[in-house]
Amino acid sequence: MERLLRVIEEQQAEIRALRDEIKKLKGLPRRPTIRPSTLNAPPPDPSRKKTRRGKRPGSAKRQKTGELIIHETIPVPLQGLPQGTRQNGYEDFVVQDLKIEAHNVC
């Protein structure tokens, strides 16, 4: 029984190879190679991880608004707060408007 199963597998592989050869001779596209799913595979070994070549030029993190000239600062008051509430700091943000002249507001 096992021998017959082995023969059938060999024949299927040979048929697949012959069909691929026929497609190649006819100029048809090859059969796509579909990789098995990696969902059930064990996690990869971290020691075999590819080394990065570094980031692309110009992709380093930097502050986008750090070089802007701030022409005007407008504080926005907090409204509707309960009595006795204290402000626990704030975070600046910059709004760039497009005018005939440069005008940046913080």
N, C-alpha and C positions, 0 to 999 in steps of 0.2 A: 504494500500500500504506500509506504513512504517513498519507495523507489519510483512509483508511478507519479506521485505528487511532485517529486523532484524533476522528472521528465517533463511534466506539464509546465512547470515554472520555466524550465529551460526553453521549451517551445514558445511560450508566451514572450519571453525576452527576445528570442530570435525573430518572431513575427513583428514585434515592436521595432526592432532594428531594421528589418527589411522594409517596413512601411516608412520609416524615417528616410531610408535610402531612396525609395521611390519618390517621396516628396522632394527630396534634394534634387533628384534628376529632373523632375518636372518643374522645379523652380518655385515650389510652394513654400510657405513659411514653416519653420521647424516647430515641433511640439514644445510648448513652454515647459520649463523646468519648475515645478511647484515644490517648494520646500515644505517639509512637515511642520506642523504647528509646534511652537515652543512654549505653549501655555502649560503643558504638563511636564516639561523638562525641568531638571533641577537648576537652581540659579547658577549663573556662570562663575567660574573661578576668578576672584579679583586679581590674582597674580598674573593672569593672561590678558589683562586689560590693555587696549591700544593706548599708546602714548600720544597726547595731543601735540600738534605742531605749534600751537599758540593761536592767538586771536588774529583776525584779519586786521590790517592796518586801519586805524581810525575808529575801531570799535571799542576802544577803552572807555570805561565809565568816566564821565565827567559831568559837572554841573552845567546844564544847558543855559541857565540864566545868570551864571556867575560873571560873565563878561558884559552884561547889559548895563547901560547907564540908566539909573532910575531917576526920572524927572519929577515924579510926584508920588507921595505916599498918602493913602486914604485909609484911616482906621475905620473898621466897620463895627459899630456898637452892637452888643448882644441885647436883644429885646425879648421880653416875655419870661425873664428868669425869676424864680422865687426870691423873696426878700432874704438877704443875708448870704446869698450865693457868692463864692469867690471864684475868680477865674484861675484856672490851673494851667497857665501858659497859653501859647498860641503857636500857630505855624504860618509862616509867611508863604504867600503864593504870588506869582507875577502874572499879570494879564497884559498881553501885548496887543495894542491897537494899531491898526494901519491907518496912518494919516499921511498928509503930504510931507510932514516932518516927523521924525522919530519921537514917540511919546510913550514911555513905559511907566506903568503904575504898579506900585507895590502896596 
